[in-house]
């Protein structure tokens, strides 16, 4: 599949309603494409190869910038638990990494930042946040449960059957973990 590169993207950082900005530079890394805009902001497109010929791509830049909650609520309304979990896990991981990095810097701990941003997953971040006393036990448990749900969703064979048997439980897990966003976005 040939992907056409658009010359403009909508920037929601410049204006919450969105302003078209010219793409001035594109960088391709492992699992991410970064597009730099003329205003200085950037958009990231993340992708994963699930099998030899199937890729999943999603840009979370807009949700990271504006507010992830409406996107997650919409996914829950549509019973798209995978999308809700993916957005929420990405948000918690992103803000969790920022919080861990900030805590280590505040205590003058010389740690390779690249290891934090590339080496830690959601479960690792939850352990650090809880260990540093930055989140409480209920939030820690909710993030660990969300990570387990994300892993489970990656291996389901029948989404309709999952919705029927486990949808309510999945939604409850997601809603509990959503409460942790405000703690990390301070």
C-alpha positions, 0 to 999 in steps of 0.5 A: 500500500502506497501512502501519500504524504499530505502537504498540510496537517491540522494543528490543534496546539496552535488553535483548539479548533484546528489550523492547517499547517504546512509539513516541513520535515518528515522523519521515519523511525522504528514504529513511528513517523514524525511530521514537523509542522511550520509552526514548530509543533509535530505530529506522530503516527505510531504503527505496529506490525501484527503479522507479516502483512497487517499493520495497525496505525493510529495517530494519538497526537490530537488526543494527546494535545486536546483531551483523550477522554472524549475519544475514549468515551466514544470508543466505549459508547461504540463498544470498541474496547481495543481502541479505548484501551489503546488510547488510555494506555498510551496516555497513561504511559506517556504522562507516567513517563513524564512524571517519572522523568520529572521525579528523577530530575527533581532528585538529581538522579542521573538516569538515561532518559532514553531508557525511560522513554523507550525501555519502559512499558505501562506496567513498569511505569505503574511500578515506578509511580507507585514506588515513588508514591506518585499514585495510590494503591487503587490507581496502581491496581487500575493501571495494572488491570488495564495493562492486562486487559490490553494484553488480553485484547491483543489475543482475542479471536472473536470481538463480538463474543468478547463484548458479550461475555466480558464487555461490562467488565472491560468497561469497568476496568477502563473507567477505573483506569481513566480516574488515574489520568488526572493524577498524572496530568497535574 
